[in-house]
Every structure is written in structure tokens, then in C-alpha cells.
């Protein structure tokens, strides 16, 4: 018995996004339709737009963490340490002392 709107998915292929390495499952039909297994996933094709941080957000981090802490967190998250001179400049601009 088949339900209305139910799609039976057989012959799934694991496809790896060449940009981020995320694995996703596609049907053979979808792979044929897009023409290649080397296409970007939706998160890489349509990245979320990131707005620059507000001064309120900057104050939150600058009041709680030292410049070294912020630089280490940036390196852990993004693979490159933050420029300590830039962090210090924001501290001066927002008149926040290092904790």
C-alpha cells in the first residue's frame, strides 16, 4: 500500500561537497538531473549572509575576555588568529579595559 505523497527512496548515493566536505545522500535520479556528483551542497551554494558585529556584541566579548583569549578563540573557530592590534583598537574605541 502506497501513501499519497510518499516517495520511496532507493539507490541512494553518498555525495561529498567539494567545498566543505559535508556528506549528503542523493538519489540516482537527482545525480543524473544535476549532471555530476561534484556539485556544491545548498549551504555552500547559498551561504547565509553575515552582518558585521554591532558595538553591543563587541562590548560583550571585550568585557569578558582578554585580547589573547579572543585571538585564540578566533584561531580555533576560523583557523587563523585574530589581529591583536585590531582587538586593542576596538578596546580603545569602545573605552573598555582588559579584564
C-alpha positions in Angstrom: 0.0 0.0 0.0 1.5 3.3 -1.0 0.6 6.5 0.7 -0.2 9.7 -1.3 2.8 11.9 -1.5 5.1 9.2 -0.2 8.3 8.9 -2.2 10.3 5.7 -1.9 14.0 6.4 -1.9 16.1 3.6 -3.2 19.5 3.6 -4.7 20.8 6.5 -2.6 24.4 7.7 -3.2 26.6 9.4 -0.7 27.9 12.6 -2.3 30.6 14.8 -0.8 30.5 18.6 -1.2 33.9 19.6 -2.7 33.8 22.9 -0.8 33.0 21.9 2.8 33.3 18.1 2.7 29.7 17.6 4.0 28.2 14.2 3.1 24.7 14.1 1.7 22.5 11.4 0.3 21.1 11.8 -3.3 19.0 9.5 -5.4 20.4 8.3 -8.7 17.7 10.4 -10.4 18.9 13.5 -8.7 22.5 12.8 -9.6 21.5 12.3 -13.3 19.4 15.5 -13.2 22.2 17.7 -11.8 24.7 16.1 -14.1 27.5 15.4 -11.6 28.3 14.2 -8.1 30.7 17.1 -7.7 28.2 19.8 -7.1 28.1 22.1 -4.0 25.7 21.5 -1.2 22.9 24.0 -0.6 24.8 25.5 2.4 27.8 26.3 0.2 25.7 27.3 -2.8 23.6 29.7 -0.8 25.7 30.8 2.2 24.0 32.7 5.0 24.7 36.4 4.8 26.7 37.6 7.9 26.3 41.1 9.1 29.2 42.8 10.8 29.1 42.7 14.6 27.4 45.6 16.5 29.2 47.6 19.2 26.9 45.9 21.7 28.2 42.5 20.6 31.8 43.7 20.6 31.4 45.1 24.2 30.1 41.6 25.3 33.3 39.9 24.2 35.7 42.6 25.1 34.4 42.8 28.7 34.6 39.1 29.3 37.8 38.0 27.5 41.4 39.2 27.2 42.9 40.0 23.8 44.9 36.8 23.9 41.7 34.8 24.7 39.8 36.4 21.8 42.7 35.7 19.4 42.8 32.0 20.5 39.1 31.6 20.0 39.3 33.1 16.6 42.0 30.7 15.6 40.1 27.7 17.0 36.9 28.8 15.1 38.2 30.2 11.8 41.7 28.7 11.5 43.6 32.0 11.8 44.3 34.1 14.9 42.7 37.5 15.1 44.9 40.6 14.8 45.6 41.6 18.3 46.2 45.2 17.2 42.7 45.3 15.8 41.2 43.9 19.1 43.2 46.5 21.0 42.0 49.3 18.7 38.3 48.3 19.4 39.0 48.3 23.1 40.3 51.9 22.9 37.4 52.9 20.6 34.8 51.5 23.0 36.7 52.5 26.1 36.8 49.0 27.6 39.6 47.9 29.8 41.0 44.4 29.5 39.7 42.1 32.3 
